[in-house]
Each structure stands twice: as structure tokens, then as C-alpha cells.
Amino acid sequence: MLELTTEQVAALAEIDAKRFVEGVRADACKDDPKLADDATLSSRLWRAFKAAREFGIERDENLVAFLRIEAYAPGFYEQPAIHAWVTRPGRSADERFHDYLRVMRWKIEHPEFRGGLNNGGSGDSVAGGSSGSPWSSIGARWRSFTGRGSSGGNG
């Protein structure tokens, strides 16, 4: 029987995690080809993955969503309010992050409740345009909620 040391098991887990992150990156770039032009995307997604794990997020669907948000809103998880919400005692980080996603999606789908409809607009258009990907729409709206422009910087 093959016996692995703790270090070997950790190294295998890291390889698996990096494959997972690379798969999310590849899918995101396929859905929105503009992401492929971001030379920092792989390293940002890896840092975001490690942060999500440190928060206690374990479910694959939540990890994918966490990384997808990072693709469009670099460093979103570094905001103190997000960190405080996801790590707040009483519920798991997965449950809290899922709740966070539901609230953000609701806000994106209902801009009229945050003063998003101006000049009689229908609310159907998304700030910053859209490449057709639902994640790019969420990313554009997310940047507008966090005060970041479509340039991807912290401006």
C-alpha cells in the first residue's frame, strides 16, 4: 500500500486546487474572451481561491462564483464589509457567501430599488456594456456597486 507523507498529500491537494482554478479561468475566458487579455487573471484567481478557502468557503459552486466575481472585480473580497459578512459567526462561510450572491443578484436584477433607473430607463441595460455573458453583466454591475470603473482598476 502506498503511503504518502503529509507534505505529499498537501502538494497533491495544491495541484488539484490549481487545476480547479485554471478550469474556472478557462471557462471564464471562453464565456468572455476579453478576460483572456488580462495577464494578471491567473494569479488573481489563485489568490482569490486561497482567500475563499481561508474564509471557509468549500462548496465548488461558491468557489466558482467567488472566482468569477474576482475576474471582474479584482480584490472584491478584501473589502472589510465582505470579509466581516462571510466570516461572521452563526452560519457557515458557504451559507453566508451564498446569501451574499443572492443579494447581489437581486440588486442587479432590480436596479430600481437602489435608484438605478434614471430618465425613464427600463433598467434592461447593464453599466459598462455586455459581451453576452451573464457573468460579464454581473461584473459590470458589481463594479458599479463598488465604485470601480470598467478599467478593472481601483478607480
Z-matrix of the N, CA and C atoms (Angstrom, degrees):
N
C 1 1.448
C 2 1.528 1 109.22
N 3 1.300 2 115.17 1 135.34
C 4 1.451 3 121.89 2 -179.59
C 5 1.525 4 109.93 3 -78.08
N 6 1.302 5 115.67 4 127.75
C 7 1.460 6 119.93 5 177.67
C 8 1.528 7 108.49 6 -116.65
N 9 1.321 8 114.49 7 130.64
C 10 1.461 9 120.43 8 -179.50
C 11 1.519 10 109.88 9 -107.90
N 12 1.306 11 115.04 10 145.34
C 13 1.457 12 119.32 11 175.27
C 14 1.521 13 108.89 12 -76.54
N 15 1.299 14 115.96 13 166.73
C 16 1.463 15 121.06 14 177.47
C 17 1.522 16 110.73 15 -58.89
N 18 1.323 17 116.26 16 -38.89
C 19 1.461 18 120.72 17 179.64
C 20 1.534 19 111.40 18 -65.68
N 21 1.324 20 116.50 19 -39.28
C 22 1.467 21 120.12 20 179.18
C 23 1.528 22 111.36 21 -67.17
N 24 1.321 23 116.02 22 -40.64
C 25 1.462 24 120.12 23 177.62
C 26 1.528 25 109.61 24 -63.18
N 27 1.333 26 116.92 25 -42.92
C 28 1.464 27 121.06 26 178.54
C 29 1.523 28 111.04 27 -62.92
N 30 1.334 29 116.68 28 -40.15
C 31 1.464 30 120.35 29 179.43
C 32 1.532 31 110.76 30 -65.76
N 33 1.317 32 117.62 31 -40.08
C 34 1.463 33 120.79 32 176.95
C 35 1.524 34 111.32 33 -65.53
N 36 1.324 35 116.93 34 -39.19
C 37 1.465 36 120.85 35 178.07
C 38 1.526 37 110.49 36 -64.15
N 39 1.325 38 117.10 37 -38.99
C 40 1.465 39 120.31 38 178.90
C 41 1.528 40 111.17 39 -67.31
N 42 1.313 41 117.11 40 -39.08
C 43 1.468 42 120.65 41 176.82
C 44 1.525 43 109.47 42 -61.47
N 45 1.324 44 116.50 43 -44.91
C 46 1.461 45 121.11 44 179.04
C 47 1.528 46 110.58 45 -62.06
N 48 1.329 47 117.04 46 -43.47
C 49 1.467 48 121.46 47 179.92
C 50 1.526 49 110.70 48 -63.53
N 51 1.325 50 117.23 49 -41.67
C 52 1.468 51 120.23 50 179.13
C 53 1.526 52 111.23 51 -65.31
N 54 1.339 53 117.37 52 -35.69
C 55 1.470 54 120.14 53 175.23
C 56 1.521 55 110.60 54 -64.79
N 57 1.321 56 116.23 55 -40.45
C 58 1.462 57 121.34 56 178.63
C 59 1.529 58 109.91 57 -60.49
N 60 1.335 59 116.49 58 -49.70
C 61 1.465 60 121.44 59 -179.44
C 62 1.520 61 110.41 60 -62.37
N 63 1.314 62 117.59 61 -41.75
C 64 1.464 63 120.71 62 179.19
C 65 1.524 64 110.65 63 -64.43
N 66 1.317 65 117.52 64 -37.30
C 67 1.461 66 120.77 65 176.60
C 68 1.519 67 112.04 66 -63.02
N 69 1.340 68 116.33 67 -41.47
C 70 1.467 69 120.49 68 177.53
C 71 1.526 70 109.30 69 -64.93
N 72 1.340 71 117.22 70 -42.64
C 73 1.462 72 120.79 71 179.16
C 74 1.530 73 110.52 72 -60.96
N 75 1.324 74 116.71 73 -46.24
C 76 1.468 75 120.63 74 -179.36
C 77 1.527 76 110.94 75 -62.04
N 78 1.326 77 117.37 76 -43.62
C 79 1.467 78 120.58 77 178.39
C 80 1.523 79 111.40 78 -63.71
N 81 1.332 80 116.09 79 -41.74
C 82 1.464 81 120.00 80 179.86
C 83 1.526 82 110.59 81 -63.57
N 84 1.333 83 116.62 82 -42.11
C 85 1.472 84 120.50 83 179.23
C 86 1.522 85 111.60 84 -67.80
N 87 1.320 86 117.05 85 -32.22
C 88 1.454 87 120.31 86 176.77
C 89 1.536 88 109.71 87 -68.85
N 90 1.338 89 116.20 88 -40.41
C 91 1.462 90 120.91 89 179.82
C 92 1.524 91 112.22 90 -71.36
N 93 1.329 92 116.84 91 -33.90
C 94 1.461 93 122.02 92 -178.23
C 95 1.533 94 108.10 93 -139.82
N 96 1.332 95 117.50 94 90.59
C 97 1.468 96 121.41 95 -174.71
C 98 1.534 97 114.44 96 -55.85
N 99 1.332 98 118.14 97 -22.55
C 100 1.473 99 119.51 98 178.39
C 101 1.529 100 111.48 99 -61.97
N 102 1.314 101 117.56 100 -27.19
C 103 1.464 102 120.54 101 179.57
C 104 1.530 103 111.92 102 -65.35
N 105 1.319 104 116.78 103 -28.33
C 106 1.463 105 120.61 104 -179.26
C 107 1.525 106 111.50 105 -63.33
N 108 1.332 107 117.68 106 -21.84
C 109 1.464 108 121.57 107 179.83
C 110 1.525 109 112.70 108 -78.90
N 111 1.324 110 117.88 109 -9.34
C 112 1.459 111 122.37 110 -177.99
C 113 1.525 112 109.71 111 -85.01
N 114 1.322 113 116.28 112 103.81
C 115 1.465 114 121.41 113 -178.08
C 116 1.528 115 112.41 114 -66.55
N 117 1.320 116 117.53 115 -18.55
C 118 1.466 117 120.68 116 -178.35
C 119 1.529 118 112.67 117 -93.91
N 120 1.315 119 117.42 118 -3.67
C 121 1.464 120 120.37 119 -171.76
C 122 1.525 121 112.84 120 -57.75
N 123 1.307 122 119.10 121 -49.14
C 124 1.470 123 121.18 122 -177.62
C 125 1.522 124 111.88 123 -58.92
N 126 1.308 125 116.54 124 -47.12
C 127 1.472 126 119.07 125 -178.80
C 128 1.525 127 111.57 126 -68.80
N 129 1.335 128 117.82 127 -36.61
C 130 1.465 129 120.45 128 176.99
C 131 1.515 130 111.34 129 -64.50
N 132 1.335 131 116.11 130 -42.71
C 133 1.457 132 119.66 131 179.90
C 134 1.528 133 111.03 132 -65.34
N 135 1.320 134 117.32 133 -37.54
C 136 1.463 135 119.88 134 178.26
C 137 1.534 136 110.49 135 -64.89
N 138 1.335 137 116.58 136 -44.49
C 139 1.480 138 119.39 137 177.17
C 140 1.522 139 110.90 138 -62.19
N 141 1.326 140 116.67 139 -40.75
C 142 1.465 141 120.60 140 179.30
C 143 1.529 142 110.60 141 -65.42
N 144 1.324 143 117.13 142 -39.37
C 145 1.462 144 120.86 143 177.61
C 146 1.524 145 110.01 144 -60.25
N 147 1.324 146 116.17 145 -47.21
C 148 1.474 147 119.14 146 179.88
C 149 1.526 148 110.77 147 -63.21
N 150 1.327 149 117.51 148 -38.89
C 151 1.469 150 120.97 149 177.86
C 152 1.526 151 110.54 150 -64.10
N 153 1.330 152 116.95 151 -43.49
C 154 1.469 153 120.65 152 179.20
C 155 1.521 154 110.34 153 -59.85
N 156 1.314 155 116.72 154 -43.07
C 157 1.469 156 120.62 155 177.97
C 158 1.526 157 111.01 156 -64.47
N 159 1.332 158 116.75 157 -39.64
C 160 1.472 159 119.81 158 177.55
C 161 1.524 160 111.33 159 -64.05
N 162 1.325 161 116.85 160 -34.68
C 163 1.465 162 121.03 161 175.72
C 164 1.527 163 111.03 162 -66.50
N 165 1.332 164 116.48 163 -25.82
C 166 1.452 165 121.16 164 -177.10
C 167 1.516 166 113.72 165 106.70
N 168 1.314 167 117.37 166 10.63
C 169 1.459 168 121.34 167 178.71
C 170 1.522 169 107.91 168 -77.06
N 171 1.332 170 115.80 169 125.28
C 172 1.453 171 120.45 170 -175.15
C 173 1.523 172 113.78 171 -124.24
N 174 1.318 173 118.39 172 -30.44
C 175 1.470 174 121.01 173 -176.90
C 176 1.517 175 110.72 174 -66.83
N 177 1.337 176 114.91 175 134.53
C 178 1.464 177 120.28 176 -178.05
C 179 1.514 178 112.41 177 -56.11
N 180 1.345 179 117.99 178 -43.65
C 181 1.468 180 119.78 179 -177.40
C 182 1.534 181 111.20 180 -63.88
N 183 1.324 182 117.09 181 -33.85
C 184 1.463 183 119.66 182 177.11
C 185 1.520 184 111.16 183 -73.77
N 186 1.331 185 116.62 184 -38.20
C 187 1.465 186 119.73 185 176.81
C 188 1.526 187 110.81 186 -62.65
N 189 1.324 188 116.63 187 -42.40
C 190 1.470 189 120.18 188 178.50
C 191 1.526 190 109.45 189 -61.56
N 192 1.326 191 117.34 190 -47.10
C 193 1.474 192 120.43 191 -179.74
C 194 1.519 193 110.74 192 -62.18
N 195 1.328 194 117.30 193 -41.37
C 196 1.460 195 122.24 194 178.92
C 197 1.534 196 109.74 195 -58.86
N 198 1.326 197 115.93 196 -46.42
C 199 1.475 198 120.01 197 -179.74
C 200 1.520 199 111.70 198 -68.79
N 201 1.313 200 117.53 199 -36.30
C 202 1.470 201 120.34 200 178.21
C 203 1.526 202 110.57 201 -64.53
N 204 1.313 203 116.76 202 -40.17
C 205 1.467 204 118.78 203 177.17
C 206 1.524 205 109.57 204 -64.53
N 207 1.324 206 117.08 205 -42.87
C 208 1.468 207 120.79 206 178.65
C 209 1.526 208 111.00 207 -58.66
N 210 1.319 209 117.45 208 -36.35
C 211 1.465 210 120.38 209 -179.58
C 212 1.519 211 111.39 210 -59.14
N 213 1.320 212 117.12 211 -34.70
C 214 1.464 213 121.52 212 -176.86
C 215 1.525 214 113.78 213 -101.22
N 216 1.312 215 117.21 214 -21.03
C 217 1.470 216 121.20 215 -177.73
C 218 1.522 217 108.76 216 -134.89
N 219 1.335 218 117.07 217 79.43
C 220 1.466 219 120.47 218 -175.74
C 221 1.524 220 113.48 219 -52.65
N 222 1.316 221 115.10 220 129.67
C 223 1.460 222 121.36 221 175.84
C 224 1.514 223 114.91 222 73.43
N 225 1.340 224 118.71 223 16.73
C 226 1.469 225 120.62 224 -176.96
C 227 1.517 226 111.66 225 -55.23
N 228 1.308 227 116.37 226 -34.07
C 229 1.469 228 121.74 227 -175.64
C 230 1.532 229 112.94 228 -74.26
N 231 1.318 230 117.14 229 -9.75
C 232 1.464 231 120.77 230 179.00
C 233 1.524 232 112.62 231 -81.83
N 234 1.319 233 116.91 232 -9.68
C 235 1.459 234 120.26 233 179.19
C 236 1.532 235 108.75 234 -67.65
N 237 1.328 236 116.98 235 131.49
C 238 1.466 237 120.12 236 -176.82
C 239 1.532 238 113.82 237 -55.49
N 240 1.315 239 118.09 238 -37.28
C 241 1.467 240 120.00 239 -178.03
C 242 1.529 241 111.01 240 -65.96
N 243 1.308 242 117.43 241 -38.04
C 244 1.463 243 120.33 242 179.39
C 245 1.518 244 110.02 243 -68.99
N 246 1.316 245 115.50 244 -45.80
C 247 1.462 246 119.76 245 177.99
C 248 1.528 247 110.39 246 -58.74
N 249 1.320 248 116.93 247 -45.78
C 250 1.470 249 120.89 248 -179.15
C 251 1.527 250 111.33 249 -62.63
N 252 1.332 251 117.01 250 -41.11
C 253 1.468 252 119.54 251 -178.65
C 254 1.529 253 111.41 252 -67.46
N 255 1.318 254 117.08 253 -49.08
C 256 1.463 255 120.06 254 -174.56
C 257 1.523 256 111.87 255 -67.76
N 258 1.317 257 117.36 256 -31.89
C 259 1.469 258 120.37 257 -176.95
C 260 1.532 259 112.66 258 -97.81
N 261 1.305 260 117.40 259 3.79
C 262 1.465 261 121.14 260 -179.47
C 263 1.534 262 110.25 261 -62.09
N 264 1.314 263 117.83 262 135.50
C 265 1.468 264 120.56 263 -179.24
C 266 1.530 265 112.26 264 -65.78
N 267 1.322 266 115.44 265 159.29
C 268 1.451 267 121.10 266 175.12
C 269 1.512 268 113.97 267 113.42
N 270 1.326 269 117.80 268 -30.96
C 271 1.462 270 122.50 269 178.19
C 272 1.517 271 107.63 270 -142.41
N 273 1.310 272 115.93 271 161.98
C 274 1.467 273 119.27 272 -179.49
C 275 1.528 274 110.10 273 -71.40
N 276 1.321 275 115.02 274 157.67
C 277 1.468 276 120.21 275 176.98
C 278 1.530 277 110.32 276 -61.02
N 279 1.323 278 117.10 277 -35.70
C 280 1.469 279 119.99 278 177.59
C 281 1.522 280 111.11 279 -61.97
N 282 1.327 281 117.35 280 -44.39
C 283 1.465 282 120.49 281 179.75
C 284 1.527 283 110.66 282 -65.44
N 285 1.320 284 116.21 283 -43.44
C 286 1.463 285 119.57 284 -179.61
C 287 1.524 286 111.61 285 -65.65
N 288 1.330 287 117.74 286 -41.61
C 289 1.454 288 119.61 287 179.33
C 290 1.529 289 110.36 288 -66.80
N 291 1.324 290 117.09 289 -38.52
C 292 1.468 291 120.25 290 176.65
C 293 1.529 292 110.04 291 -61.13
N 294 1.320 293 117.42 292 -42.78
C 295 1.470 294 120.78 293 176.50
C 296 1.525 295 110.74 294 -61.24
N 297 1.314 296 115.98 295 -43.20
C 298 1.463 297 121.70 296 178.36
C 299 1.528 298 110.44 297 -57.98
N 300 1.341 299 116.59 298 -45.10
C 301 1.462 300 120.61 299 178.50
C 302 1.520 301 111.25 300 -61.62
N 303 1.309 302 116.72 301 -43.66
C 304 1.466 303 120.37 302 -179.88
C 305 1.519 304 110.95 303 -61.18
N 306 1.328 305 117.33 304 -42.52
C 307 1.464 306 120.74 305 179.34
C 308 1.528 307 110.14 306 -65.11
N 309 1.319 308 117.73 307 -45.17
C 310 1.469 309 120.72 308 -179.18
C 311 1.531 310 110.65 309 -63.66
N 312 1.320 311 117.14 310 -42.24
C 313 1.470 312 119.51 311 178.86
C 314 1.522 313 110.49 312 -64.26
N 315 1.320 314 116.58 313 -39.54
C 316 1.462 315 119.94 314 179.13
C 317 1.528 316 109.79 315 -63.53
N 318 1.322 317 116.57 316 -43.95
C 319 1.470 318 120.09 317 179.52
C 320 1.526 319 111.12 318 -62.85
N 321 1.324 320 116.55 319 -37.25
C 322 1.467 321 120.01 320 178.64
C 323 1.518 322 110.39 321 -68.14
N 324 1.310 323 116.78 322 -40.13
C 325 1.463 324 121.02 323 -178.59
C 326 1.522 325 113.11 324 -77.49
N 327 1.324 326 117.92 325 -16.68
C 328 1.467 327 122.45 326 -177.68
C 329 1.527 328 111.11 327 -129.39
N 330 1.336 329 117.36 328 63.86
C 331 1.466 330 119.94 329 -177.10
C 332 1.522 331 112.83 330 -64.18
N 333 1.323 332 117.16 331 -20.09
C 334 1.467 333 119.48 332 -178.66
C 335 1.527 334 112.00 333 -63.55
N 336 1.319 335 117.98 334 -20.79
C 337 1.456 336 120.89 335 -178.72
C 338 1.521 337 113.37 336 -89.20
N 339 1.299 338 117.26 337 1.81
C 340 1.464 339 120.65 338 173.36
C 341 1.524 340 110.45 339 -126.65
N 342 1.331 341 115.56 340 20.56
C 343 1.456 342 119.67 341 179.19
C 344 1.510 343 111.89 342 76.55
N 345 1.340 344 118.75 343 25.25
C 346 1.454 345 122.50 344 -175.39
C 347 1.513 346 114.54 345 -80.42
N 348 1.319 347 117.92 346 -15.88
C 349 1.451 348 118.86 347 -179.56
C 350 1.521 349 109.24 348 -94.89
N 351 1.306 350 115.41 349 117.77
C 352 1.456 351 121.39 350 -179.83
C 353 1.519 352 109.71 351 -122.74
N 354 1.301 353 116.10 352 146.60
C 355 1.459 354 121.59 353 174.94
C 356 1.526 355 112.99 354 54.70
N 357 1.314 356 116.85 355 36.55
C 358 1.456 357 120.19 356 175.87
C 359 1.508 358 114.91 357 73.30
N 360 1.340 359 118.06 358 17.73
C 361 1.465 360 120.66 359 -179.59
C 362 1.512 361 111.49 360 -66.45
N 363 1.318 362 115.68 361 158.58
C 364 1.460 363 120.96 362 -177.30
C 365 1.510 364 113.09 363 -84.48
N 366 1.332 365 118.15 364 -17.13
C 367 1.456 366 121.14 365 -177.31
C 368 1.513 367 112.81 366 84.85
N 369 1.341 368 117.42 367 1.70
C 370 1.454 369 120.07 368 -178.10
C 371 1.521 370 112.93 369 -78.76
N 372 1.315 371 117.67 370 -25.92
C 373 1.454 372 119.30 371 -178.12
C 374 1.522 373 109.65 372 -82.00
N 375 1.315 374 114.69 373 153.69
C 376 1.446 375 121.17 374 -178.02
C 377 1.521 376 108.68 375 -111.61
N 378 1.315 377 116.10 376 136.89
C 379 1.461 378 120.16 377 179.00
C 380 1.517 379 109.61 378 -57.81
N 381 1.296 380 116.97 379 132.81
C 382 1.451 381 121.43 380 176.21
C 383 1.515 382 114.23 381 85.82
N 384 1.314 383 117.96 382 1.90
C 385 1.459 384 120.12 383 178.99
C 386 1.511 385 111.18 384 81.97
N 387 1.316 386 115.17 385 -178.63
C 388 1.457 387 119.78 386 -177.65
C 389 1.507 388 109.69 387 -149.75
N 390 1.311 389 115.87 388 142.95
C 391 1.456 390 119.99 389 176.25
C 392 1.518 391 110.86 390 -93.43
N 393 1.328 392 117.02 391 5.79
C 394 1.446 393 120.29 392 -178.24
C 395 1.515 394 112.43 393 100.96
N 396 1.302 395 118.61 394 -18.02
C 397 1.453 396 122.48 395 179.23
C 398 1.523 397 109.76 396 -81.82
N 399 1.340 398 117.49 397 133.67
C 400 1.462 399 118.21 398 176.54
C 401 1.520 400 111.50 399 -60.81
N 402 1.354 401 117.43 400 -30.50
C 403 1.458 402 119.22 401 179.36
C 404 1.517 403 111.52 402 -71.58
N 405 1.325 404 118.50 403 -32.46
C 406 1.460 405 118.80 404 177.26
C 407 1.521 406 110.00 405 -68.41
N 408 1.336 407 116.84 406 -34.51
C 409 1.460 408 120.02 407 175.91
C 410 1.521 409 110.64 408 -64.77
N 411 1.323 410 115.08 409 -45.43
C 412 1.467 411 119.14 410 178.00
C 413 1.515 412 109.75 411 -63.03
N 414 1.339 413 116.34 412 -41.05
C 415 1.469 414 119.30 413 179.75
C 416 1.513 415 112.24 414 -62.07
N 417 1.323 416 116.81 415 -42.03
C 418 1.469 417 120.06 416 179.62
C 419 1.522 418 110.36 417 -64.44
N 420 1.327 419 116.65 418 -44.04
C 421 1.464 420 119.64 419 179.11
C 422 1.515 421 110.95 420 -66.75
N 423 1.339 422 115.50 421 -39.42
C 424 1.468 423 119.47 422 179.35
C 425 1.520 424 109.88 423 -59.40
N 426 1.340 425 116.61 424 -44.87
C 427 1.468 426 119.37 425 179.02
C 428 1.516 427 110.54 426 -60.40
N 429 1.332 428 118.29 427 -36.45
C 430 1.461 429 119.55 428 179.38
C 431 1.523 430 111.04 429 -69.36
N 432 1.345 431 117.40 430 -34.28
C 433 1.469 432 120.21 431 178.08
C 434 1.520 433 111.79 432 -69.07
N 435 1.340 434 116.49 433 -34.97
C 436 1.454 435 119.75 434 -176.41
C 437 1.518 436 112.59 435 -92.68
N 438 1.323 437 115.87 436 1.57
C 439 1.472 438 119.19 437 177.22
C 440 1.514 439 112.97 438 79.07
N 441 1.305 440 117.34 439 19.54
C 442 1.470 441 121.10 440 179.32
C 443 1.507 442 109.32 441 -103.72
N 444 1.295 443 116.20 442 140.23
C 445 1.460 444 120.54 443 179.08
C 446 1.508 445 110.65 444 -79.50
N 447 1.320 446 116.41 445 178.77
C 448 1.456 447 120.86 446 -178.46
C 449 1.532 448 111.63 447 -76.51
N 450 1.320 449 117.76 448 -0.47
C 451 1.455 450 120.08 449 179.84
C 452 1.508 451 111.96 450 -74.71
N 453 1.359 452 117.70 451 -13.84
C 454 1.455 453 120.24 452 178.15
C 455 1.515 454 112.62 453 87.45
N 456 1.319 455 118.31 454 -5.66
C 457 1.460 456 120.29 455 179.53
C 458 1.506 457 111.20 456 -86.73
N 459 1.293 458 116.41 457 -169.70
C 460 1.442 459 120.88 458 -179.73
C 461 1.512 460 112.79 459 -94.13
N 462 1.325 461 116.57 460 18.09
C 463 1.441 462 122.07 461 -175.13
C 464 1.408 463 115.02 462 -74.95
